[in-house]
Amino acid sequence: MYMPARYQEKKADGTVRCLLCPQVCLLQENETGLCHTRKNLNGTLYTMAYGNPCSVSMDPIEKKPLFHFHPGENILSLATAGCNFHCANCQNWQISQASPEELPHYRLTPHEIIDMALSYHTGLIAFTYTEPTVFYEYMYDIAVLAHEKEMKTVMVSNGYINREPLLDLCPYLDAANIDLKCFDNASYKQLTSGNLHPVLRTLKTLKENNIWLEITSLLIPGYNDSAEMIGKMCAWLVENGFSDTPLHFSRFFPTYRLTDRPATPEKSLLQAKMIAEHAGIKYVYIGNLPHLRGENTFCPHCNNLLVERQGFNVVTNRLTGGKCNVCGEKIAGVWE
Ligand code: SF4
C-alpha cells in the first residue's frame, strides 16, 4: 500500500527531497530512495513500507538485545523490507536490501498488530530486524496505538534518522537499542554508507527524551576492534553521560559481503569490555560468545550477580525493586 510519506520537500521541477534520514535523497520522478522504500510519484514522496511486514515474530526481549528493560519478557517483533544503510556485514541482507514489494509479506494494519500482541499476551512491541526508520509511518501509527493501550514500544535501529522525525516519535517510544558501528567517520562510511555524527546525535536525543537506551557495537576484526578506537568511543560515551547505558559488544561472524576476515577473537571482546569498564561504563556485555557468560548483569558497586542469563533466557533475577539485593545499589533500567 502506498501512503504519502512524512518529512518531504517538494520541488518546483517535480523532484522531491526525503527529509526522514540523513541520506536526504533527492528523487526524480519514479525514482526510489537508497532505502528501497520511498518513491517519487508525480512529485510527491510515497512510502511503500506500510502495513506489509515481511517478518513478524515473538522474541525474548534479550534478543534485541535489551538487558535492562523488562528482562525475561517476550516482545512482538516486526519489520518491513528495506534499510537506509548498506552494511557489508548485514546479517539480514535478504530483507534489508530489498523493497517491501519484492518480498513475500503479511497484510497487517496497525490495529491488527496491536490485536496480535494482545493475543500473545504481551504488552511490548519491537520495530527491528531491518531499519525501522524506513517504515517510519507504520512504526509511528503502531506506536501511537500501543500507547493508547498502555503498551510499550522498542526501536532497534542504526540510529540514522533526522532529529525532527525522531523527536516526533519519542513520546510514543519507550526503549531503543542503537548500533554504534565504529568511532571513525571514514570507517563508518566504508562499512555502512552512512556517517557517524548523526548516530551520535540520535543517542543524545534519545537520552534527552528519557527513552531507555542500550547500545550495541559489533566488533569486526580490522574495522573497529582496535584498543584506540574502542577507547575513543567509550571516552565519548562517558563524557556525554552514557555511563549507565548498557553497552553490548557483539561477536562478528563472516557474512554477506564481508567474508574476508575471521570471526572476532575472544581476546578482542574481552579487551573491549575491559577498556569500557575502565573508562567508567557500568554495564558491559559480550554477545554471540555463550561460553564466556558475558550476558550476566552484575552490581557495579558490590559485584553481586544480579541477573543470570543463558543465551536469551533469564535464569535468575535477584533485583529487588530495581536495586541490588545485597548492597541496595540502584541499577539503571526499567525492571517492572
Ligand atoms: S529514508 Fe530512504 S528515501 Fe528517505 S532519505 Fe533516507 S534513504 Fe533516502
Boltz pocket constraint, residues with backbone or C-beta under 6 A from the ligand:
constraints:
  - pocket:
      binder: B
      contacts: [[A, 18], [A, 19], [A, 20], [A, 21], [A, 22], [A, 23], [A, 24], [A, 25], [A, 32], [A, 33], [A, 34], [A, 35], [A, 36], [A, 37], [A, 38], [A, 83], [A, 84], [A, 133], [A, 134]]
      max_distance: 6.0
